[in-house]
């Protein structure tokens, strides 16, 4: 007897709340980059970043919807729940950054004409797209006590946030003086980023089970070490960056002073993220829910 493979369709992939959020993100990101593309004004690194964000999020979210609709994702050699949780968090962060960068870079005041109207509409739609991804993150976040998908827990989502903030820091590190304090800060950013990224990749690739030591306690130790390192960077970066150097009077868009100030604030954000990460990781390991 011959058997025929019948493709199954999972309609819940597009009718559930998570599916509706993903469909909304696909439509909104498509409209956003289409509006900006119609203006033909998205040159430079900031415009390229914005267009890449909308196109990347559109393509990956559409792929996720298709794989879940056709129920093909179980055949992939990765942890699907971890992958979708990490991507939705990353997409929310990327679209949020784009929703701030694009209007501040391309929309001038006063805003008039059809071109400016399309840019303003793209900004508003990008904000709605961010809300769609944020809704997906909230819907897929693991409930307290559920650790079946690490990247859907608060510590897992914070790992994505920490890696993304580190990438933003690297984008602002154009030049820095050859002082030991600044070099140490760059080493802190690099080491923590690499280890955090490896944790995310190994989790999605289901490779963490091969680590011979207890994973949960290892993550607590790493978070404590990363927190201590970021404390030193939070103190040393502004100390060595601004000591005896005031903001130049002619400070344009690519002013080094503004970039160093941005690194300072991003360092503080990651410091807080690693602190919260340590608290949640410690509770997950040492305080078990009944």
C-alpha positions as CSV (number, residue, x, y, z in Angstrom):
1,X,0.0,0.0,0.0
2,X,1.2,3.4,-0.8
3,X,1.1,6.2,1.7
4,X,0.8,9.8,0.7
5,X,2.3,12.6,2.7
6,X,-0.4,15.2,3.4
7,X,0.6,18.7,4.4
8,X,-1.1,19.7,7.6
9,X,-2.2,23.3,8.2
10,X,-2.3,24.7,11.7
11,X,-4.7,27.6,11.5
12,X,-4.0,28.5,15.2
13,X,-0.7,29.9,13.9
14,X,-2.6,32.8,12.5
15,X,-5.8,32.8,14.6
16,X,-4.3,32.8,18.1
17,X,-3.3,36.0,19.9
18,X,0.4,35.3,19.2
19,X,-0.4,34.7,15.5
20,X,-2.4,37.9,15.3
21,X,0.4,39.8,16.8
22,X,2.8,38.3,14.3
23,X,0.5,39.0,11.4
24,X,0.2,42.6,12.5
25,X,4.0,42.9,12.8
26,X,4.4,41.6,9.2
27,X,1.8,44.0,7.8
28,X,3.1,47.0,9.7
29,X,6.8,46.4,9.0
30,X,5.9,46.0,5.3
31,X,4.0,49.3,5.2
32,X,6.8,51.1,7.1
33,X,9.6,50.2,4.7
34,X,7.3,50.7,1.7
35,X,6.5,54.2,2.8
36,X,10.2,55.1,3.4
37,X,11.2,53.5,0.1
38,X,8.7,55.6,-1.8
39,X,10.4,58.8,-0.4
40,X,13.8,57.6,-1.8
41,X,15.4,59.3,1.2
42,X,17.0,56.7,3.4
43,X,20.7,57.1,2.7
44,X,23.5,57.0,5.1
45,X,24.1,54.5,8.0
46,X,21.0,55.5,9.9
47,X,18.7,55.2,7.0
48,X,20.3,51.9,6.0
49,X,19.8,50.6,9.6
50,X,16.1,51.6,9.6
51,X,15.4,49.9,6.3
52,X,17.3,46.8,7.3
53,X,15.4,46.6,10.5
54,X,11.9,46.7,8.9
55,X,12.9,44.3,6.1
56,X,14.7,41.9,8.4
57,X,11.8,41.7,10.9
58,X,9.3,41.4,8.1
59,X,11.1,38.5,6.4
60,X,11.9,36.5,9.6
61,X,8.4,37.0,11.1
62,X,6.8,35.9,7.8
63,X,9.0,32.8,7.8
64,X,8.0,32.0,11.4
65,X,4.4,32.3,10.4
66,X,4.8,30.0,7.4
67,X,6.7,27.4,9.4
68,X,4.1,27.3,12.1
69,X,1.2,27.4,9.7
70,X,2.6,24.3,7.8
71,X,3.9,22.7,11.0
72,X,7.4,22.4,9.6
73,X,9.3,23.8,12.6
74,X,9.6,20.5,14.5
75,X,11.9,19.3,11.7
76,X,14.4,22.1,12.4
77,X,17.4,21.2,14.6
78,X,16.8,24.0,17.1
79,X,14.7,24.9,20.1
80,X,11.7,26.6,18.4
81,X,10.3,28.2,21.5
82,X,13.7,29.7,22.4
83,X,14.2,30.9,18.9
84,X,10.8,32.7,18.6
85,X,11.1,34.2,22.0
86,X,14.6,35.5,21.3
87,X,13.6,36.9,17.9
88,X,10.5,38.6,19.2
89,X,12.5,40.3,21.9
90,X,15.3,41.3,19.4
91,X,12.7,42.6,16.9
92,X,11.0,44.7,19.6
93,X,14.3,46.3,20.5
94,X,15.3,46.9,16.9
95,X,12.0,48.4,15.9
96,X,11.9,50.6,19.0
97,X,15.4,51.9,18.2
98,X,14.4,52.5,14.6
99,X,11.2,54.3,15.7
100,X,13.4,56.8,17.6
101,X,16.3,57.1,15.1
102,X,14.3,57.5,11.9
103,X,12.3,60.6,12.9
104,X,15.2,62.3,14.7
105,X,17.4,61.8,11.6
106,X,15.1,62.3,8.6
107,X,12.1,64.4,9.7
108,X,12.9,68.1,9.8
109,X,10.9,70.9,11.4
110,X,8.7,72.3,10.1
111,X,7.2,69.2,8.5
112,X,5.4,69.9,5.3
113,X,4.8,68.2,1.9
114,X,3.9,64.6,0.9
115,X,7.4,63.4,1.6
116,X,7.3,64.5,5.2
117,X,3.8,63.1,5.6
118,X,5.0,59.7,4.4
119,X,7.9,59.8,6.8
120,X,5.7,60.7,9.7
121,X,3.3,57.9,8.8
122,X,6.2,55.4,8.6
123,X,7.3,56.5,12.1
124,X,3.8,56.1,13.5
125,X,3.4,52.6,11.9
126,X,6.9,51.7,13.2
127,X,5.7,52.5,16.7
128,X,2.7,50.3,16.2
129,X,5.0,47.5,14.9
130,X,7.0,47.8,18.1
131,X,3.8,47.4,20.1
132,X,3.0,44.2,18.1
133,X,6.3,42.7,18.9
134,X,6.1,43.8,22.5
135,X,2.7,42.1,22.7
136,X,4.2,38.9,21.3
137,X,7.0,39.0,23.9
138,X,4.3,39.4,26.7
139,X,2.2,36.6,25.3
140,X,5.1,34.1,24.9
141,X,6.9,35.0,28.1
142,X,7.2,32.0,30.4
143,X,5.0,31.9,33.5
144,X,6.6,31.9,37.0
145,X,8.0,28.5,37.6
146,X,8.1,27.4,34.0
147,X,11.6,27.0,32.7
148,X,11.0,24.7,29.8
149,X,12.1,27.5,27.4
150,X,14.9,29.5,28.9
151,X,14.9,32.4,26.5
152,X,11.2,33.0,27.2
153,X,11.9,33.6,30.9
154,X,12.9,37.0,32.3
155,X,16.6,36.0,32.5
156,X,16.5,34.7,28.9
157,X,14.9,37.9,27.6
158,X,17.4,39.9,29.5
159,X,20.2,38.0,27.8
160,X,18.8,39.3,24.4
161,X,18.5,42.8,25.8
162,X,22.1,42.7,27.1
163,X,23.5,41.5,23.8
164,X,21.6,44.1,21.9
165,X,22.7,47.0,24.1
166,X,26.3,45.9,23.7
167,X,25.9,46.1,20.0
168,X,24.6,49.6,20.3
169,X,27.7,50.4,22.4
170,X,30.0,49.0,19.8
171,X,28.3,51.2,17.1
172,X,29.2,54.3,19.2
173,X,32.8,53.3,19.8
174,X,34.5,55.1,16.9
175,X,37.6,56.4,18.6
176,X,38.8,56.3,22.1
177,X,42.1,57.4,23.6
178,X,44.7,54.8,24.4
179,X,44.2,54.9,28.2
180,X,44.1,51.8,30.3
181,X,40.7,52.7,31.8
182,X,38.9,53.0,28.4
183,X,40.6,49.9,27.1
184,X,39.3,48.0,30.1
185,X,35.8,49.2,29.4
186,X,36.0,48.0,25.8
187,X,37.2,44.7,27.1
188,X,34.3,44.5,29.5
189,X,31.8,45.2,26.7
190,X,33.4,42.7,24.4
191,X,33.8,39.8,26.9
192,X,30.3,40.1,28.2
193,X,28.8,40.4,24.7
194,X,30.6,37.3,23.5
195,X,29.6,35.1,26.5
196,X,26.0,36.3,26.4
197,X,25.8,35.7,22.7
198,X,27.2,32.2,23.1
199,X,24.6,31.5,25.8
200,X,21.8,32.6,23.4
201,X,23.2,30.5,20.5
202,X,23.8,27.4,22.6
203,X,20.3,27.6,24.0
204,X,18.6,27.9,20.6
205,X,20.9,25.1,19.3
206,X,20.1,22.8,22.3
207,X,23.8,22.6,23.1
208,X,23.7,23.7,26.8
209,X,22.9,20.1,27.9
210,X,26.4,19.1,27.0
211,X,28.0,21.4,29.5
212,X,29.5,19.2,32.3
213,X,28.8,21.7,35.1
214,X,25.4,22.7,36.5
215,X,24.1,25.3,34.0
216,X,21.8,27.2,36.4
217,X,24.6,27.9,38.9
218,X,27.1,28.7,36.2
219,X,24.7,31.4,34.9
220,X,24.4,32.9,38.3
221,X,28.2,33.0,38.6
222,X,28.5,34.6,35.2
223,X,25.8,37.2,35.9
224,X,27.6,38.1,39.2
225,X,30.9,38.5,37.3
226,X,29.4,40.5,34.5
227,X,27.7,42.8,37.0
228,X,31.0,43.4,38.8
229,X,32.7,44.1,35.5
230,X,30.0,46.5,34.4
231,X,30.2,48.4,37.7
232,X,33.8,49.1,37.0
233,X,32.9,50.2,33.4
234,X,30.1,52.5,34.7
235,X,32.7,54.3,36.8
236,X,35.7,54.3,34.5
237,X,34.1,55.1,31.1
238,X,32.7,58.6,32.1
239,X,35.8,59.3,34.3
240,X,38.3,58.8,31.5
241,X,36.0,60.0,28.6
242,X,35.1,63.4,30.0
243,X,37.9,64.2,32.4
244,X,39.1,67.7,31.5
245,X,37.1,67.6,28.2
246,X,34.0,69.7,27.8
247,X,31.4,69.5,25.0
248,X,32.6,71.2,21.9
249,X,30.7,74.3,20.8
250,X,30.4,73.0,17.2
251,X,29.2,69.5,18.1
252,X,27.4,68.0,15.0
253,X,25.5,64.7,14.5
254,X,28.7,62.6,14.7
255,X,30.2,64.4,17.7
256,X,32.5,62.3,19.8
257,X,31.1,63.8,23.0
258,X,27.6,62.8,22.2
259,X,28.7,59.3,21.3
260,X,30.6,58.9,24.6
261,X,27.6,60.2,26.5
262,X,25.5,57.6,24.7
263,X,28.0,54.8,25.7
264,X,27.7,56.1,29.3
265,X,24.0,55.7,29.4
266,X,24.0,52.4,27.6
267,X,26.5,51.1,30.1
268,X,24.2,52.0,32.9
269,X,21.3,50.3,31.1
270,X,23.3,47.1,30.8
271,X,24.4,47.4,34.4
272,X,20.8,47.5,35.5
273,X,19.9,44.6,33.2
274,X,22.7,42.4,34.6
275,X,21.6,43.3,38.1
276,X,18.0,42.3,37.4
277,X,19.3,39.2,35.6
278,X,21.3,38.2,38.6
279,X,18.3,38.6,40.9
280,X,16.0,36.5,38.8
281,X,18.6,33.8,38.1
282,X,19.3,33.5,41.8
283,X,15.6,33.2,42.5
284,X,15.2,30.5,39.8
285,X,18.1,28.5,41.2
286,X,17.9,28.8,45.0
287,X,14.2,29.6,45.5
288,X,12.1,26.9,44.0
289,X,8.4,27.4,43.6
290,X,6.3,24.7,45.4
